Amino acid sequence: MTNFDRGNKKWTSLMLPEHLTMLKEWKKEQNYIKRTELDEYQLEDFQMIMSQALTTHEPVLITTWNNGEFFTTEGLLQDVDPYHDECLLQSSLVNKRIQLSAICDIRLCDDFL
């Protein structure tokens, strides 16, 4: 005779909705990643890579941080607007505006591979 365990199903009747929301919040806090602070040398490197990508039309790989998560986007850098704190990146599907303050890392795709 085998014993079939129902997993979490047997405990859901004992859990209140407040408990479920608290568990979801706790899980979100556990997965939260803090943003790394950039020093002036890294910012200078980012500026050099951006200017090189603009002049040579090489594809770049940009890593951004938003609400505890990192996102990576690849494409051609079309324009950098420091007054509006954004850059325009043309990917294969759409043109995307990225805030310069959200950028954590930028690399030329040739350097990345």
Number of C-alpha atoms within 10 A of each C-alpha: 3 4 5 6 8 8 8 8 9 9 9 11 8 9 9 10 10 9 11 12 11 12 12 12 11 12 11 12 11 9 10 12 14 12 15 8 8 11 8 9 9 14 15 11 14 18 14 12 16 22 15 14 19 17 10 8 14 16 19 24 20 21 16 20 18 12 9 12 12 15 11 13 15 18 22 20 25 16 15 20 11 10 6 9 13 18 18 17 23 18 15 9 7 9 14 16 14 17 16 16 10 16 20 20 16 22 18 19 16 10 8 9 5
